[in-house]
């Protein structure tokens, strides 16, 4: 499979495929093109009998530092609704085969949300997790308010979402967001080992077991996602959203006016 924004490698271990986000200059910011390529890659690997588990990673500096703000800064609420970017995220979430995230450096905003779309997470001791959308006048829109709350609880999720606070890998492990923390030199190797271990099991049993665990986790999630997305789109009708994103692009401090 040939892509512009991601790299796909099969047989990194028996029955294990690796997807690597590949926009290093942009800290793997998630633009629409990258997300469409991810959707296509996961769909292809899901249908490939030589693949039983998938590892998703970025690079040592960043798993993904967020969405591509430049693509959204000038958009209005109706523009965002028509783009329907979240249908791509929904398709990734429906991947039947288990996905292990290998995270180093920044996993922020959409990057943190993409991590939470995976089934298990191995993090480098340099990893930082956060939902800093509030700092540019918006809020998480790809499940951040819903999945983060289910993973770490109301109090910590509220603090992270309302202040944009980052948490360390150790804090994320203690809160139940990730599986475990390993030295930076080992995070990808450990994620591949975990995927390879799972790949030795019955593929059908693994897929049905994954589906069952997600059923427990996702119960009533769809209603929350609908509510979150509605509010996310509404924020693109505010002056604060324009100011926040333009300030980010122009590399200056935003001045919010509550309009």
C-alpha positions in Angstrom: 0.0 0.0 0.0 1.4 3.4 -1.1 0.4 6.5 0.9 1.5 10.1 1.2 1.0 10.7 5.0 1.4 7.2 6.5 3.7 4.2 6.1 2.4 0.6 6.3 4.7 -2.4 7.0 3.5 -6.0 7.2 5.2 -8.8 9.1 7.0 -6.7 11.6 6.3 -9.8 13.7 4.3 -12.9 12.7 0.8 -11.7 11.7 1.5 -8.2 12.9 1.3 -5.0 10.7 2.6 -1.6 11.6 1.1 1.8 10.6 3.3 4.8 11.1 2.0 8.4 11.0 4.5 10.2 8.7 4.2 13.9 8.8 7.3 14.5 11.0 7.7 18.2 10.2 4.2 18.8 11.4 4.5 16.6 14.4 2.2 14.2 12.7 -0.7 16.7 12.8 -3.9 14.9 11.6 -5.1 16.5 8.4 -8.0 15.2 6.4 -5.7 13.4 3.9 -3.9 11.5 6.7 -7.2 10.4 8.3 -8.5 9.2 5.0 -5.3 7.2 4.4 -5.6 5.7 7.9 -9.2 4.7 7.2 -8.1 3.0 4.0 -5.1 1.3 5.6 -7.2 -0.1 8.6 -9.9 -1.3 6.2 -7.3 -3.2 4.0 -5.5 -4.7 7.0 -8.9 -5.8 8.5 -9.5 -7.9 5.4 -6.0 -9.3 5.1 -5.8 -12.8 6.5 -2.0 -12.5 7.0 -2.7 -9.8 9.6 -4.1 -10.6 13.0 -3.1 -7.5 15.0 -2.1 -3.9 14.1 0.4 -1.5 15.8 -0.2 2.3 15.3 2.7 4.7 16.0 4.2 8.0 15.2 7.8 8.9 15.9 9.9 9.4 19.1 9.1 13.2 19.2 5.3 12.9 18.6 2.7 10.3 18.1 0.5 13.1 16.9 0.5 16.7 18.3 -3.2 17.3 17.3 -5.4 18.1 14.4 -4.1 20.3 11.5 -5.4 23.7 12.7 -4.5 25.4 9.5 -7.2 23.3 7.7 -9.9 24.3 10.2 -9.0 27.9 11.1 -11.1 29.6 8.5 -14.1 27.2 8.6 -17.6 27.9 9.8 -20.0 25.6 11.6 -21.8 24.6 8.4 -18.4 24.0 6.6 -17.4 21.6 9.4 -20.7 19.8 9.3 -20.4 19.3 5.5 -16.8 18.0 5.8 -18.1 15.3 8.1 -14.6 14.4 9.2 -15.8 12.2 12.0 -17.1 9.6 9.7 -13.5 8.6 9.1 -12.9 8.3 12.9 -16.0 6.1 13.2 -14.7 3.8 10.5 -11.3 3.4 12.3 -13.1 2.6 15.5 -15.0 -0.2 13.8 -11.7 -2.1 12.9 -12.3 -5.7 14.0 -8.7 -6.6 14.6 -6.9 -5.4 17.8 -5.0 -2.2 17.6 -2.0 -1.4 19.9 -0.9 2.2 20.0 2.9 2.8 20.5 3.2 6.3 21.9 6.2 8.6 22.4 6.3 12.3 22.8 3.2 14.3 22.2 -0.3 12.7 22.0 -2.4 15.9 22.1 -5.9 16.9 20.9 -6.8 14.7 18.0 -3.6 12.7 18.7 -4.9 11.8 22.2 -8.3 11.0 20.7 -6.7 8.7 18.1 -4.8 6.9 20.9 -8.1 6.3 22.6 -9.5 4.8 19.4 -6.9 2.0 19.9 -7.5 -1.0 22.1 -4.2 -1.0 24.1 -1.6 1.6 24.6 2.2 1.2 25.3 3.8 4.6 26.1 7.4 5.8 26.2 8.4 7.5 29.4 8.6 10.7 27.4 4.9 10.6 26.3 2.5 13.5 27.1 -1.2 13.2 26.8 -3.7 16.1 26.6 -6.8 17.7 25.2 -5.7 21.4 24.8 -8.4 22.4 22.3 -9.8 24.8 24.9 -6.7 27.0 24.4 -7.8 27.7 20.8 -11.4 28.4 21.5 -12.9 25.0 20.8 -13.3 21.6 22.5 -12.5 18.0 21.7 -14.7 16.7 18.9 -13.5 13.2 18.1 -14.5 11.6 21.3 -12.2 13.4 23.7 -14.8 14.4 26.3 -16.5 11.0 26.2 -13.7 8.5 26.0 -11.3 10.4 28.3 -14.0 10.6 31.0 -14.7 6.9 30.7 -11.0 6.1 30.9 -9.7 8.4 33.7 -12.9 9.5 35.5 -14.8 12.8 35.7 -12.4 14.9 37.8 -9.2 14.4 35.9 -11.0 14.5 32.5 -12.7 17.8 33.5 -9.3 19.3 34.5 -7.6 18.2 31.3 -10.5 19.4 29.0 -11.1 22.7 30.7 -7.5 23.8 31.3 -5.7 22.0 28.5 -3.4 20.3 31.0 -1.0 17.6 29.8 -0.4 14.5 31.8 2.8 12.4 31.8 2.9 8.8 30.8 3.2 7.8 34.5 0.1 9.8 35.3 -1.7 8.3 32.4 -0.9 4.8 33.5 -2.0 5.5 37.1 -5.3 7.0 35.8 -6.0 3.9 33.7 -5.6 5.6 30.3 -2.8 3.4 29.1 -1.5 -0.1 29.7 2.1 0.6 30.8 5.2 2.9 30.5 8.5 1.7 29.2 11.8 3.5 28.3 11.8 5.4 25.1 14.1 3.0 23.4 11.6 0.1 23.9 8.1 1.5 23.4 7.7 0.4 19.8 9.3 -3.0 20.5 7.0 -3.6 23.5 3.9 -2.7 21.5 4.9 -5.1 18.7 5.5 -7.8 21.3 2.1 -7.3 22.7 0.5 -7.4 19.3 2.5 -10.5 18.4 1.3 -12.2 21.6 -2.3 -11.5 20.8 -1.7 -12.7 17.2 -0.9 -16.2 18.5 -4.5 -16.6 19.7 -7.6 -17.6 17.6 -8.3 -14.7 15.3 -12.1 -15.2 15.5 -12.0 -15.4 19.3 -9.8 -12.3 19.5 -12.2 -10.3 17.3 -15.3 -11.4 19.2 -13.6 -10.8 22.5 -12.6 -7.3 21.4 -16.1 -6.6 20.3 -17.5 -7.7 23.6 -15.1 -5.5 25.6 -15.9 -2.5 23.4 -19.6 -3.2 24.0 -19.1 -2.7 27.7 -17.0 0.4 27.2 -19.1 2.0 24.5 -22.6 1.5 26.0 -24.4 4.9 25.8 -21.3 6.4 24.1 -23.1 7.2 20.8 -25.4 9.6 22.5 -22.5 11.3 24.2 -20.6 11.5 20.9 -23.6 13.1 19.1 -23.9 15.7 21.9 -20.1 16.4 21.7 -20.1 16.8 18.0 -23.0 19.2 18.0 -21.2 21.4 20.5 -18.0 21.2 18.5 -19.6 22.3 15.3 -21.4 25.2 17.2 -18.0 26.6 18.3 -17.1 27.3 14.7 -19.8 30.0 14.8 -17.9 31.9 17.5 -15.4 34.8 17.2 -13.3 33.0 19.8 -12.7 30.0 17.6 -11.5 32.3 14.8 -9.2 34.2 17.2 -7.9 31.1 18.8 -7.0 29.3 15.6 -5.7 32.4 13.9 -3.5 33.1 16.9 -2.2 29.5 16.7 -1.3 29.8 13.0 0.3 33.3 13.6 2.2 32.0 16.6 0.8 34.6 19.1 -1.2 34.6 22.3 -5.0 34.5 21.7 -7.2 37.2 23.1 -10.6 35.7 23.8 -13.7 37.9 24.2 -16.5 35.4 24.9 -18.2 36.0 21.5 
